[in-house]
Structures are given as C-alpha cells and as structure tokens.
C-alpha cells in the first residue's frame, strides 16, 4: 500500500512551504507534466494549469501579489484509493489570512490529489481544488 505517512507529510508541508515562501518545495513534489485544476461551487472550473512550469508560475505570481500572511490549513485527510505506486487523497482546505492584526477566513474547499511513486519519491500528478465559494 501507499506510504501514508510520507504523503500526509507532503500535504502538510505544501501549506507551510507556500505560507513561508519556500516555493522551491513545490518543484520537488510535482511531476514535470502535473496538472492543477481549480473549480468554484456554482461557477465550475476556473483554472486548468498543466505542466510544472505553468503551475509554478501560478504559485509564484499569486504569492508575489499578496500583502497578508496566509495559513493553508489542511485537514480531514483520507486515502480514497491506493496501490503500491499510486494514491488518491482527499483533504479539506481552510485558508486563513492575517493583515494588520486581523485574521479572516478567506476560503474553504476540498483537495483531491493523485500521487504516483516516481523514482522512489511520492509526487503529485494531478491536484484538484474545489472551492466552496469565490474569494
């Protein structure tokens, strides 16, 4: 079966890496041909980012545009499917932001991540983020 501890740690570290500006971590856990899709309840798909370079451009551009301190809280992690070399993992997102001493909830949603074991390391092949509302 999939290495649940390693995959769960990747999911937690993704939030930390983004929030603290360690975006290089993302390059180590996505495959070169990864895909990241985003949808919003009631609006459907609003983003479809294909390849690592495009995904990194999205993350770097979004991070550069922010003036608040984000906290990506990932919870309710469970494995919907798993084999020795693949896993589909579901988790919840609660996105908090603090600016000028005030913390607000910016967004909630659900991630569906498809992992593959590539050269001995777990990598994201497809990340889907379904947001509950726009922010």
N, C-alpha and C positions, 0 to 999 in steps of 0.2 A: 504494500500500500504506500501511498504518498507520504513523504516526511512532513507530517502536520506541523510539528514544531518549527521547522525551517520556513515553511510557507507562512505560518501565522506571524513569525518574526518579520518577514519581508513586509507583510501588510501593515504592521505597526510602524516599522521603520520608514515606510513610504511617507506617512503623515509627518513624522519627525523630520525627515530629510527636506520635505517641501517647506515646512514651517520655519526651519532654521537655515534655509538657503543652501543646503547640501544637495543641490540638484544633480550633481555628478552621480549620486547613488542610483538615480533613475536609469542612467545609461547601463548600469551593471545588471539590472533585473528585467529589462525589456529585451525581447529578441529584436534583431535588426528589422524584421518585417512585421513587428507588432501592430496592433490596431487598438485604438481607443475611441469608443463611441459614447456619446452623451445624449440623453433624452430628458425631457421635462414633462411631467404629468400634464396632460391636456394639450400639449404642443407637439409631441412626438420627438423624433430625432432632430437635434440641433447641431450636432457635430460628429464628424467621422474623420478621424485622424489616422492615417496609415503610414507606416514606417517609423522607425526610431527617430530619425531626424525631424520629421514633422511633429511628432509627439513632444520632443524636447523643445522645439520652437514654441509650442503651445505653453508648456510649463514655464519656460524662461520669460516669455512675453507677459504671461499672467502675473508672475512673481514680481517682475520689474514695475508693473503698473499699480501694485498695492502699497498703501501707506499705513496699513494696520498690521497688527500681529495676528496671524491666523493660527488656529489649532484644529487640525484634522483629527477627529476622534473616531476611531474605527472600533466597532463592537459587534456583538452577536454573530461572531464568525462561525460558520459551519461548512462542512465539505459535502456538496451535493453529489459529486461523483469523484471517484478516484481510482487510479490504477498505480502500477509501479512507476510509470513515467508521465502521467498526466493527472490533473486535478481541476475541478471546477469548484470555486469557493465563493460563497455568498457572505457579504458583511454589510453592516449599516454604517453610514457616514453621518456624523453630526459635525458641522463646520461652524466654529466659533471665531469671532474676530474682536480684538480689543484695540480701541483707539481712544486716546485721551482719558484713560482710566475707566472707560465704559466697555463692557463686554456684551456682545449681542450674538444670538444665533443667526447665522447667515443662511444656512441651508441644511436640509436633511435629505437623505436618499439611500440608495442601495447600490453597492458594487457587486458585479458578477465578474470574477476574474478566472480566466482559463490559463492554467500554468502547464508548462512542459519541462521535463528534466532534459537539459541541454548540456552536454559535455560535463556532467556531474553536478550541475547547478540548476536550481529551480528558477525559471524565467516566466514572465508574463507574455503570453502570445496575444491575448485579447482581454482588454479591460472595458467593461461597460458600466457607465454610471447613470442610474435612473434617479433624477432629482424629483423630489415631491412637489416643488414649486420653483419658479424662477427667483433669482436673487440679483 
